[in-house]
Amino acid sequence: MKKILLTFTMLMVLSITGKSIENNKSFVLNGHISGINKGEIVLLAFTKSGFQRDTSKIENGNFCFTGNYPNLVQGMLSLKTKGLGIKSTPRKTIMLENVEMKLEGSVNDFKNAKITGSVIHDDYERYQKGRKPIMKLSRKERSPALKQYKKDFMQKNPKAQFSAYLVKEETLFKTYEELYELVKDLHPDLKKQPYVAQLINKVENMRRLEIGLDKIMDGVHPVSYQVNKEYKGKHILDVIYLASFTNNQLCALKKDGTILILDEVGKIANKFKPSISGKPTAISVDVEDNIYILSSEMKLVKKKIRGRMISKELPVGVECQIFSKEGEAIGQYKLSGVHIASGSRVVDQHLIVSDCKLKKIQIHDRTSGELLKEIDDMRSCCGILDFSVNHKKEIIVANLGAFRVQGFDYNGNSLMAFGKRGKELSDFHGCCNPVSVATLSNGAIVTVEKDPTRIKIYSKKGAKQIKGIEELVKGCNFIPMIVDNKDNLYLASEKKGIVKCSVAK
């Protein structure tokens, strides 16, 4: 069951944007299922705004779904089987777009129900039909045959929007070198489709940026670290974000909103708990050592699921509260255009924030909260998206969903990129990494990976792992990191406390 859900989730993430499928219509699906009089049917989809689950009552075998899918996504219809005497849940994949569609099927053969009204869904069904004989081949023969079949389908149907969807499907977890090989041989008509044209442009830009780690780190000498076993911060739990003061004291945000100020040996020098109406998520410190606390305003939303009204708290905005190092309130405002502040830094007159929900880096005026600039093309994962700002005032992003580190200027221009998913030390492993990134004073880059925990320093000698760090988190959880003015590294774990890594002498 977990494999089914994981595969479905990955497929649902795929969406195709472009004017060619945008219209003023809405999505309508009218269906009839023989063999069932009353019941419920669920429509699952994962859109740009997040996971969507809709339920429709079945009356006399009839049901209806409506919605808005300006961007093509793949969904799944799932029949509730209680009282039907069916062991496995009947499911049917459907391509969702803003057109009127019809479904005719039987409860005993739901996967083969006939869906009409969508040319894109027709192409999907035709594509799946061609796969069936290939799926009967041996495992060794099947993989290359499926790969060739997909390539042939796209070449023979270059104007089909479903072909662009298949291109999108092929981009998951690919390096830009692999993406280049994918797009360079596509049919000229397929290259003209909005998504594919955008992808080709992105690939060309990234190929230009990916000059190699050796050139990015040219002249950057390696730095060695060792875990400071005498650091007393390892006993401080429930810390969710870190910042550093100008005197190298540490500022830590606890889950309950408490602010801790720690000296260089990990002793608590001061603490205070400000009044925060929302859920605290991140902090940052300016050059005057003022503390910016970001919290999500939560709204209780009620939704009917499986015939029951479910209440759930959802983030609807972000508030910034500013305090002195002593805990005195200085100011507060709402950040425009932010849903969740998953990371933050204050640089000059700017408050820079990462939003893991909108998948953006946003630059705000630090005194008013006014949104000045947005950087798109982030691929967050597991509610994580973090970044740092180096001494050149370049924004260095841990773009974990892309398994990359990327650099941008304040105008959103890409400066550099490196990294890919893999098993080598210089690669990023697991399900979406790195989760944190920082830059040392000499230009070396530090990355943090979870599941398992791995801290690496990138220099002209490549990647070097810091030894002696235990597993800090379980599964897909964030590991905050900050670097002070002496290049000391601090890592926070809610369960394992704060770890300090000092430069080895």
N, C-alpha and C positions, 0 to 999 in steps of 0.2 A: 504493500500500500504506500509506503514512504517513497519507493522508487517511482511509482505512478505519479504521486503528487509532485515530486521533485522535477520529473521530466516535464509534466504539464506546466509547472511554474516557469521553468526555463523557456518553454515554447511561448507561453503567454506574454513574456516580457517583450517579445519581438513585436514591433509596430512599424508601420510604414507611414511616413508623413509626405505630404505633397498636395498641391492643388488638384491633382487629377482625381483624387477620391474625396475631396471635400465638397459638400453641397449643402443646400438648405434643408434637406430632408432629415428625418430621424430614423433610427433603427426600429423596425417592427418585425416581430416574428409571431405569426399565428400558426398554431400547431394542433394536430389531431393525432391521438395515439389510441389505436384499437386495443381492446383487452383490458382497459382500465377505465373505470367510471369516475371515481374521485381519487384525489391524491395531490401530490405536490411535485414540482420539477424545479431544479436549481440551475441557474446559469452562472458559471464562474468565469471571470476574466481578470486580467492584470493589465491595467491601462497606465498611462503616464501619471495619473493622479493617485495610483495605488491599486490595491487588490479590491475587486468588486464582486459581491455575491448578491444575486437577486433570486427571489423565489416567486413562483407563480402557482396559483391553485389550478388543479385540473378538475373541470366540471364536465361530465358527460364525454370525457376523453379530450376535451378542448382546453387549450391554454393560450396565453399571450404574454410576450415580453416586449417592452419598449425601452428605448434608451438613446444615448448619443455616443456614437463611435466615429468621430471625424477622422481618426487615424485607424487604419486597419489593424486589428488584433485577432489572435486566435482565442476562442473560448471553448468551453465544454459544458454540454447539457448533461445533467445527472438526475435520473429518476429516483425518488425515494421508494424503497422496496418494502417497507413495513406493511404486512398484511397481504403481500402479493405472492408469497410462496417462492420467491426468487432469492437464491443465495448471494450471487454477486450483483453489484449495483450496475444497472444498464447505463451506459454513457455514450455520448455522441459528440464528436468534435465539430465545431462550426466556425467559419470565418465570419467575423463581425464587422459590418460596415453600415453606413447610413442608407439602407434601402429597405424595402418591404420584402420579407421572405416568408415562405410557407414550409411547414414540415408535415409530412404524412408518414406514419410509422406504426409499428406494432410493439407492444410491451415485451413480447418474447423475442423480437429481433430488432431492438431499438438502435443498435449500432449501424444497421443498414437502412435506417429511415431516410426517406427522400426529402432533400431540402432544395427548394427552387427559389428563384428570384434574384440570385446573386451570381454574376459571371465569375467573380473571384472564387466563390465557394465551388462553382462547377469545375474550375481549373484545379482546385484543391482535390476534389473527388477524382478527377481524371489522373492527377499525379499519383494519388494513393493507389488507384487501380493498377497503374503501371508498376508499382513497387511490389505487388503481391507475389508474382512469380520469382522475383529476386529474393524475397524473404524465405523461400523454400530451399535456397542454396545452402551449402555448408558455411559455417562461420568464417572460414578462411576466404571463401569466394565471395561472400555476401558484402563485406565492407567495401572492397574496390568496385564491385558492381553497382552498389548504391551510389557511390560517389560519382561514377561515370554517368549513371542514369540521371542524377540531379543536374549535372553539367549539361547533358544532352537536352533535358527538358527546358532549361533556361535558354539554350541556344536556339531551340526550335520554336520557342514562344517568347521572343524578346519584348513584345509589346504588352504581354500579360502582366498585370499588377501583381499576380501571385508569384511570378518569376522574380520580381524585386523583393518580395517577401522571402523567397528562398535565398537570395543573396544576403539579406539581413540575417537569416538563420545561420549562414555560414560564417558570419563575422564573430560569433561568440568565442571568446578566449583565444583569438588569433593575434599574433604579433603583426605589426604593420608590414613586415617583410612578407608574411603569409597573405595578408590582405592584398598586397600589391600583386602577388601571383594570382590571386583570385580574380581581381577586376581587370587585369591587363588583357585577358583573352575573351572578355565578354562581348557579346554581339553589340554592334554600334547602336542599335535601337534600344537595347536594354540599358546601355550607358546613359541614354538620354532621360530615363525615368528619374524623377526628382530625388528619391532616396539614393539611388546608385550614383547619380551625378554628384551629390553631396558627399557620399562616401569616397569617391575617386578624388575629389578635391582635398578631403581630409587626409587621405593616404599620401597624396603628394606632399602636403604640408609636413606630415609627420616623418616622411622619408627625408625631407630636407633637414628636420630637427634632429633626427637620430643619426648623429655623426659618429656615434660610438662613445662608450663610457671612457675610453682612454683619452679622447679629445676633450670631453667634458671635464675630466679630472686632471687635465694636463697641468703639471706643476704643483698639484695638491699632494703634499706628503702624507703618508699614513700616520694614524694616531692609534696608540694602543690604550686599552682601558682595563681596569680591574674593578670588581665589585667591592665597594667599601663595606666590609663586614662590621665595622664599628658604628655605622650610621644608625641612629636611634629611631628614624622614621619608619622602620619596618614594622613597628608596633601600631602605627596609625592606620586604621582601616576605614573603609567606606569613602575613600577619596575618588572623585570622578573626573577631576581636571586640575591641571597645574599651571602656574605662572611663576615668573622670577622677578624679584625686585632688583634695583640698581646696585644694591650692596650685596647681592647674591643670596639673600634670604629667600626662602621658598614660600610661595603663596599657594595654598591648597584649598580646593572646594570639596566639601563633603556632600554626600547624597542628600542630607537634610538641610543644606544651605549654609551650614557653619563654615566660616572662613578661618583657616589656621595659618599662622605665620611661623615658620620654622627657621632656626639658625642653621649654620653649615654643618653642625653635628647631628641635626635632627631633633633638637629640643624645641618645644613649643614656646615661642617668645611672646605670642599674643594670640587671642582668639576672640571672635565675636560672631553672633548669629543675627544677621539683618532680617528685617521683616520682608519676606518675599511671598507674593501672592500666588505665583505660579510654581512650576517645577524647574529648579536650577539645573543648568546643563553645561555652562562653560564660564570661564573667567579670563581676564587679561589685565595687564598692568601697564600704565603709561610711564613716561620718563620722570614724572613727578611722584611716582609710586602710588598713584590713585588706582583703585581696584574697580574694574568693570564687571559686574555680575549679570549674566544673561540667563533669563528664565523663560520658559514656555508658558503662555497663558492657556489653560485647559478648559475645554467646553464639554459638558456632558451631552452626548448625542444618543438618541434612542433610535433603534432600527429593528425592524421585524425580521428575524431569522428563524427558519424552521417553525413558523407559526407563533413564535414567542417574541415579545419585545425585550431586546437586549440593550442595556445602557453601557456606554463606553466613553471614556475620556479621550478626547482628541485635541492635539495642539492647534490653536487658531492664530497665534501671534507670539511675538517675542518682546519682552520688556528688558531694557538695560537700566540698571541702577548703579550709580557711582558712589564709592565710599573712599574715605581716606584710609591710610594704613592703620590708623587708630580706631576705625569703625564709624567715623562721623559721616553722615549722609551728605553728599555734595549735589547730586542731581539725579534725574531719571527721565526716561522717554521711551516711547515705543519705536522699535525698529521697523521701518516700512518695508514691506515685501519679503519678510522672513517668516517661515513656519516653525523651524526648529534650528536653534543655533548649536550645531554639533561641535564647533570649534571657533576660537576667536583670538585676535591679536590686535594691539593698539600700536600704530606706527605713525609718528608725526601727528597730523590732524585727522587721521583716518582710523575708524574701527572696522576691521576686516572680519567677516563672519563666513563660516561655511554652513550651508543648509543641506543636510543629508536627505531631506524630503524633496526639495526642489532640485537637488543635484547641481548646486551652484556655489560659487564663491562670490560674495557680495561686499562691496566697498562702500562704507557709510561715512558721513561726517560724524566725528566722534562727539561733538557738542550738541548736535540736534537729532542725530539718527537718520538724517536724510540719505536716501539711497542715491549713490553717485555712479556706480558702475557694477555690472554683473559679468561674471565669467562662466560661460556654460560648458557643456561637454564633460561634466563630471560623471563618474559612474560609482555612486555610493553603494554600499552593501551592508546589511545587518544593522541599519541605523547608524552607520559610521561614515564620517567624511571629515578629515582633519588636514591641517596644513601648518606651515611656519613661514616666517619672513626672514630672509638672510640679511647680511650686512650691506648688500647692494640694494636692499629694499625690493627684492624680487620675491614673488609669492611662490613657494615650493609646496606642491600639493601631493599628498599621499592618495593618488587616484586608484583606490584599492580594487574597484570593480573592473578596472582595465589592467591590473597588475603592473602599474607603472608609477614612476615619479615624474611629475611634470612641473615645469617652471613657466611663470607668466609675469609680464609687467603689469602695472596698474591699469593699463588700457585693454588688458585681456589678450595681448599679443603673446603667442607661444615663443618661449626662449630656448627650451631644451626638453628632452624627454629620454628616459631610459627605463628598462625593465620589461620582463615578460614572465609568464607563468612557466615554471620549470622546476627541475630537481637540482640544478647546480646551485652553488652558494650565491652566485651573483643574481640568480633568479628569485622569484617570489613564489612561495608554495601555498598549498591548502586552498581554502575557499575564500578568495578575495584578500589580498595583501598588497602593500603594507598598510597598517592602520594608523601609523604616525610617522612623521618625518621631521628632521631638524638639520640645520647647517652649523658646522663648527666655524671658529674664527678664521681658520686657514682655508675654508672652502670645502672641506670634506663634508659628506652628507651621511646622516645617520637615519636608518630606517628601523621600524619595529614591526615584527610579524607576530601573529597569534596562531595558536592551534597547529603546531607547538610554538611557544615563545622563542623568538630569535631576533637578536639585536645585532645589526651589521653597520660597519663603518666603510663607506666607499671613498677611495682615494685613487691615485695613479697606479697603485698596486692592485686595484680591483676591490672586491669585497672581503672584509675580515670580520668574523663573528666574535662578539664579546663572550668569553667563557664564564661559567659559574652562575648564570642566571637561571633560576628555577622556573617552572611553569607558573606564569602569573595569572592566567585566566583559563577558564574552561570554555571550549567552543568558540562561537563567533562573538566575542566581546572586545570592547575597546580597551586599549592600553595607552593612557595619556603619557606624554613625554615632554620635558622641557630641558633646555640647555642654559646654564647661567653664564655670566661673563668670563668665568674661568674655564669654560668648556666642560664643566661637570655635567653629567647626564642624570636626570631623575625620572624614574618610571613609577607609575602608580597602579596598584591593584586593590580592588575593593576588599579582597579576602586575604591578600598577602602583604599589604602595607606598601610603603614607599621604599624603592630601591635606589641607591646612589651609586653611580659608576664614576670613578675618578681616573684622570689621565695617569697611566702607568709611567713611572719615572725610571 
